[in-house]
Amino acid sequence: MRKVVEPVEDMIVLLSLHDITPANEDDIVRTYDLLTGLGIDSLTLLVTPFYGLKKTNCFVKGSFFSEFLLSLDLEISLHGYSHFAKSGVSYEFSNLTTEKMTARLKDGISLIKQGFAKRPVGFIPPMWESPHRLTKAVRDVGLD
């Protein structure tokens, strides 16, 4: 894992747009348009590649939405695999073993690579909640 610390200037805000998935396409485009209208054109897209465990919420390489997101030239990070556990709770990784966490992370990376032809640069868990053991799994798959 790379150790990079980049200081930011005073009055700089680090912004991420969550739950990037085809299910939220209209809201994402509208939000991006509002942000760019305010002069904000640099942010991280937190992509959930298999949102709600539904195939219709996967990114397809070459689709209009995938190509639109790629054209923005923004940083892409993994935001869970499906955002939900099979039980329906939003804390996707809470009750998983380390092995299952690692498998979900690898599957999420693979789906992002299929949909965008690039690897995500980082990871933010859904709801920003996760067991401590997830940190090691994230590092083991090469994400920050």
GUTIDREN-332454 format. One line per 10 residues: their letters; for each residue x, y, z of N, C-alpha, C, CB. Coordinates in steps of 0.02 Angstrom, whole numbers, plus 50000, padded with zeros to 5 digits. Glycine has a CB too. Example, Ala and Ser with C-alpha at 12.3 -4.5 7.8 and 13.67 -1.06 7.14 Angstrom:
% GUTIDREN-332454
AS) 50660,49716,50390,50615,49775,50390,50660,49835,50390,50565,49776,50452 ~ 50642,49888,50354,50684,49947,50357,50645,50002,50394,50704,49970,50286
% end
This chain:
% GUTIDREN-332454
MRKVVEPVED) 50042,49941,50000,50000,50000,50000,50044,50062,50000,49952,50000,50061 ~ 50025,50110,49960,50064,50171,49956,50047,50217,50015,50050,50208,49890 ~ 50097,50251,50039,50088,50298,50094,50099,50368,50065,50136,50284,50154 ~ 50046,50402,50051,50051,50469,50022,50009,50516,50064,50028,50470,49948 ~ 50039,50570,50084,50003,50622,50120,50008,50684,50078,50031,50633,50192 ~ 49951,50710,50058,49950,50770,50018,49912,50824,50057,49917,50758,49949 ~ 49948,50874,50081,49914,50927,50117,49869,50967,50070,49964,50975,50151 ~ 49816,50994,50097,49772,51036,50056,49774,51107,50084,49699,51008,50057 ~ 49761,51154,50040,49761,51224,50060,49702,51239,50106,49759,51270,49998 ~ 49709,51292,50145,49653,51314,50186,49593,51328,50141,49672,51378,50226
MIVLLSLHDI) 49535,51316,50168,49471,51329,50133,49459,51280,50076,49470,51399,50106 ~ 49492,51222,50077,49480,51171,50026,49433,51119,50058,49547,51138,50002 ~ 49384,51097,50020,49337,51046,50042,49347,50984,50000,49264,51072,50038 ~ 49351,50926,50033,49355,50863,49997,49284,50835,49992,49403,50812,50032 ~ 49259,50826,49932,49190,50809,49921,49184,50741,49887,49155,50863,49881 ~ 49136,50701,49910,49122,50638,49876,49046,50633,49865,49147,50577,49918 ~ 49029,50603,49808,48959,50592,49790,48946,50517,49799,48944,50616,49717 ~ 48899,50501,49843,48887,50432,49864,48835,50397,49821,48865,50431,49936 ~ 48836,50330,49828,48786,50287,49798,48780,50296,49722,48718,50299,49830 ~ 48838,50299,49690,48839,50304,49617,48819,50236,49589,48910,50326,49591
TPANEDDIVR) 48760,50233,49560,48731,50172,49533,48679,50191,49481,48700,50129,49590 ~ 48669,50148,49431,48617,50164,49382,48549,50179,49412,48611,50107,49333 ~ 48533,50151,49469,48468,50163,49502,48460,50237,49520,48461,50120,49564 ~ 48516,50272,49530,48514,50342,49550,48537,50390,49494,48558,50353,49612 ~ 48536,50366,49433,48564,50403,49377,48538,50475,49373,48549,50367,49312 ~ 48473,50484,49373,48445,50552,49366,48468,50598,49422,48369,50548,49365 ~ 48467,50574,49484,48488,50615,49541,48563,50631,49537,48473,50578,49606 ~ 48602,50584,49513,48674,50595,49508,48690,50648,49456,48711,50529,49490 ~ 48658,50643,49398,48669,50693,49345,48646,50762,49369,48632,50673,49281 ~ 48588,50765,49401,48562,50829,49426,48609,50858,49479,48491,50819,49455
TYDLLTGLGI) 48633,50816,49525,48678,50840,49577,48744,50865,49548,48691,50785,49628 ~ 48771,50827,49500,48833,50848,49468,48824,50915,49433,48858,50795,49418 ~ 48768,50924,49398,48754,50987,49364,48749,51045,49414,48689,50983,49324 ~ 48717,51033,49471,48712,51084,49523,48782,51102,49550,48666,51061,49581 ~ 48822,51051,49563,48890,51064,49590,48933,51103,49541,48923,50998,49608 ~ 48932,51082,49478,48973,51118,49429,48947,51189,49419,48974,51081,49361 ~ 48882,51199,49426,48854,51266,49423,48879,51311,49480,48778,51263,49425 ~ 48899,51279,49535,48928,51315,49591,49004,51321,49586,48909,51281,49657 ~ 49031,51295,49532,49104,51299,49523,49141,51240,49553,49130,51362,49552 ~ 49105,51188,49574,49137,51128,49603,49141,51076,49548,49096,51101,49666
DSLTLLVTPF) 49202,51062,49527,49210,51014,49472,49260,50958,49489,49232,51049,49410 ~ 49279,50954,49552,49324,50901,49574,49295,50866,49635,49395,50930,49590 ~ 49281,50802,49627,49253,50763,49681,49266,50690,49668,49177,50777,49690 ~ 49251,50649,49717,49259,50577,49711,49191,50545,49703,49296,50547,49772 ~ 49186,50499,49655,49125,50461,49645,49130,50396,49686,49113,50446,49569 ~ 49084,50387,49733,49083,50326,49773,49034,50277,49739,49062,50340,49848 ~ 49063,50229,49703,49025,50184,49660,49007,50120,49697,49064,50168,49596 ~ 48943,50103,49695,48918,50039,49722,48901,49997,49661,48856,50049,49771 ~ 48943,49947,49643,48937,49914,49579,48880,49863,49571,48999,49881,49564 ~ 48851,49840,49627,48797,49790,49623,48742,49810,49673,48824,49718,49638
YGLKKTNCFV) 48721,49873,49667,48676,49904,49715,48612,49864,49725,48659,49975,49692 ~ 48598,49851,49789,48537,49815,49807,48535,49743,49783,48479,49850,49779 ~ 48593,49716,49764,48600,49648,49739,48556,49636,49677,48580,49597,49794 ~ 48550,49688,49635,48509,49683,49575,48553,49694,49513,48451,49735,49577 ~ 48549,49648,49467,48589,49652,49406,48575,49715,49366,48577,49590,49363 ~ 48513,49740,49369,48496,49801,49332,48533,49862,49359,48421,49813,49334 ~ 48562,49856,49419,48599,49911,49449,48675,49905,49438,48584,49916,49522 ~ 48696,49862,49393,48767,49854,49377,48785,49901,49319,48784,49780,49358 ~ 48848,49921,49318,48872,49963,49263,48893,49919,49204,48931,50007,49286 ~ 48875,49940,49145,48892,49904,49084,48939,49949,49044,48828,49886,49043
KGSFFSEFLL) 48997,49921,49027,49045,49960,48987,49012,49982,48922,49109,49918,48973 ~ 49020,50045,48908,48992,50072,48846,48922,50100,48854,48992,50020,48794 ~ 48890,50089,48912,48823,50117,48921,48829,50193,48925,48789,50088,48985 ~ 48775,50227,48910,48774,50300,48910,48795,50327,48979,48704,50326,48892 ~ 48768,50298,49033,48784,50323,49100,48857,50311,49118,48738,50290,49152 ~ 48882,50251,49104,48953,50237,49118,48999,50284,49079,48970,50164,49100 ~ 48983,50295,49016,49024,50339,48974,49019,50411,48999,49002,50335,48901 ~ 48960,50432,49021,48952,50499,49049,48997,50507,49110,48878,50512,49068 ~ 48995,50459,49156,49036,50463,49216,49110,50463,49199,49020,50405,49264 ~ 49131,50422,49153,49201,50421,49132,49222,50488,49101,49213,50365,49081
SLDLEISLHG) 49177,50519,49064,49193,50583,49032,49206,50639,49082,49136,50604,48985 ~ 49183,50631,49143,49193,50681,49195,49265,50681,49221,49145,50671,49253 ~ 49301,50625,49208,49371,50618,49229,49379,50630,49304,49415,50667,49190 ~ 49335,50599,49344,49337,50605,49417,49365,50541,49448,49267,50620,49445 ~ 49389,50548,49508,49413,50491,49546,49355,50445,49562,49449,50514,49611 ~ 49366,50379,49555,49316,50329,49571,49340,50286,49629,49299,50285,49509 ~ 49298,50280,49680,49313,50236,49736,49256,50187,49745,49324,50278,49801 ~ 49272,50129,49773,49223,50077,49786,49184,50096,49850,49258,50008,49795 ~ 49119,50090,49846,49074,50107,49902,49032,50045,49919,49028,50169,49886 ~ 49067,49993,49941,49033,49929,49954,49025,49890,49889,48966,49941,49986
YSHFAKSGVS) 48993,49834,49895,48979,49791,49837,48906,49801,49817,48994,49717,49854 ~ 48861,49794,49865,48790,49801,49852,48757,49854,49896,48754,49735,49861 ~ 48795,49879,49944,48773,49929,49993,48728,49899,50047,48735,49985,49958 ~ 48704,49838,50036,48660,49806,50085,48682,49735,50098,48587,49808,50060 ~ 48668,49711,50158,48677,49640,50173,48617,49602,50144,48685,49628,50250 ~ 48622,49537,50139,48566,49498,50113,48503,49506,50156,48585,49423,50110 ~ 48513,49524,50219,48456,49535,50264,48421,49601,50250,48478,49532,50336 ~ 48453,49644,50211,48423,49709,50194,48450,49767,50234,48350,49705,50204 ~ 48492,49754,50285,48521,49810,50323,48576,49843,50283,48548,49785,50391 ~ 48588,49907,50296,48637,49945,50257,48709,49933,50278,48622,50018,50264
YEFSNLTTEK) 48719,49901,50333,48788,49888,50357,48813,49824,50325,48790,49883,50435 ~ 48831,49830,50262,48846,49773,50219,48899,49725,50247,48869,49798,50153 ~ 48950,49751,50280,49006,49709,50300,49004,49686,50373,49070,49746,50288 ~ 48954,49708,50411,48953,49697,50483,48958,49624,50505,48891,49725,50510 ~ 48922,49579,50473,48920,49510,50497,48957,49462,50452,48850,49488,50504 ~ 49001,49488,50410,49039,49445,50364,49106,49425,50394,49050,49480,50297 ~ 49129,49366,50376,49196,49345,50395,49246,49385,50354,49206,49267,50384 ~ 49308,49385,50374,49360,49421,50337,49365,49394,50266,49427,49416,50373 ~ 49358,49328,50259,49362,49297,50192,49305,49322,50147,49360,49220,50198 ~ 49245,49326,50174,49188,49350,50134,49195,49425,50119,49121,49336,50171
MTARLKDGIS) 49222,49463,50166,49234,49534,50153,49282,49541,50094,49263,49569,50216 ~ 49337,49504,50097,49387,49508,50045,49357,49488,49977,49447,49462,50062 ~ 49316,49436,49977,49284,49414,49914,49238,49469,49887,49244,49349,49926 ~ 49200,49501,49930,49155,49555,49907,49195,49614,49880,49110,49579,49965 ~ 49250,49631,49913,49292,49685,49889,49321,49669,49820,49350,49699,49939 ~ 49346,49608,49812,49373,49587,49748,49320,49588,49694,49405,49518,49753 ~ 49260,49563,49711,49205,49564,49662,49186,49635,49644,49144,49526,49691 ~ 49184,49680,49693,49168,49750,49680,49219,49783,49635,49164,49788,49745 ~ 49283,49770,49647,49336,49796,49605,49328,49770,49534,49406,49777,49633 ~ 49314,49706,49528,49306,49675,49462,49247,49706,49424,49295,49600,49469
LIKQGFAKRP) 49191,49718,49458,49134,49748,49424,49148,49820,49402,49073,49747,49471 ~ 49185,49857,49443,49204,49925,49423,49250,49923,49363,49237,49963,49482 ~ 49298,49877,49364,49343,49871,49307,49305,49852,49243,49398,49819,49321 ~ 49254,49809,49250,49214,49790,49192,49173,49849,49165,49167,49732,49210 ~ 49145,49889,49211,49102,49944,49190,49138,50006,49168,49056,49960,49246 ~ 49198,50017,49195,49234,50080,49182,49303,50070,49152,49240,50119,49246 ~ 49325,50008,49146,49392,49993,49121,49447,50027,49162,49398,50014,49047 ~ 49434,50036,49226,49485,50063,49271,49472,50037,49341,49486,50140,49270 ~ 49524,50036,49380,49520,50011,49448,49503,50069,49495,49587,49977,49469 ~ 49460,50056,49545,49447,50108,49594,49510,50125,49634,49390,50087,49642
VGFIPPMWES) 49514,50187,49658,49574,50208,49694,49568,50200,49769,49590,50279,49678 ~ 49508,50194,49794,49498,50189,49866,49434,50154,49884,49499,50258,49898 ~ 49419,50155,49949,49359,50120,49974,49329,50160,50032,49377,50048,49997 ~ 49264,50168,50030,49225,50196,50085,49168,50147,50097,49199,50269,50069 ~ 49161,50120,50158,49106,50072,50170,49038,50107,50170,49117,50036,50236 ~ 48986,50070,50150,48919,50098,50155,48904,50121,50226,48867,50046,50132 ~ 48870,50177,50231,48852,50206,50296,48914,50227,50337,48810,50157,50336 ~ 48973,50224,50307,49037,50240,50339,49049,50196,50401,49039,50314,50358 ~ 49017,50139,50403,49021,50093,50461,49051,50027,50438,48951,50082,50493 ~ 49097,50002,50479,49125,49936,50464,49162,49909,50525,49173,49940,50403
PHRLTKAVRD) 49167,49843,50528,49208,49814,50581,49282,49829,50568,49196,49737,50586 ~ 49322,49830,50620,49393,49847,50613,49430,49800,50565,49427,49846,50681 ~ 49409,49737,50563,49444,49689,50521,49437,49705,50446,49418,49619,50535 ~ 49389,49747,50428,49381,49766,50358,49441,49806,50333,49317,49807,50348 ~ 49473,49844,50378,49531,49884,50359,49586,49841,50329,49558,49922,50420 ~ 49599,49784,50359,49650,49739,50333,49630,49710,50265,49664,49682,50383 ~ 49566,49692,50259,49542,49665,50195,49549,49716,50139,49468,49642,50202 ~ 49533,49779,50154,49540,49833,50105,49612,49840,50083,49513,49900,50134 ~ 49657,49839,50131,49729,49844,50114,49752,49783,50074,49771,49850,50178 ~ 49727,49724,50093,49748,49662,50059,49728,49662,49984,49716,49602,50094
VGLD) 49674,49697,49967,49654,49700,49896,49683,49760,49860,49578,49701,49890 ~ 49725,49798,49896,49761,49854,49864,49725,49919,49861,49779,49835,49797 ~ 49676,49929,49904,49641,49994,49907,49661,50032,49969,49564,49984,49905 ~ 49647,50097,49968,49660,50139,50026,49596,50152,50063,49693,50206,50005
% end
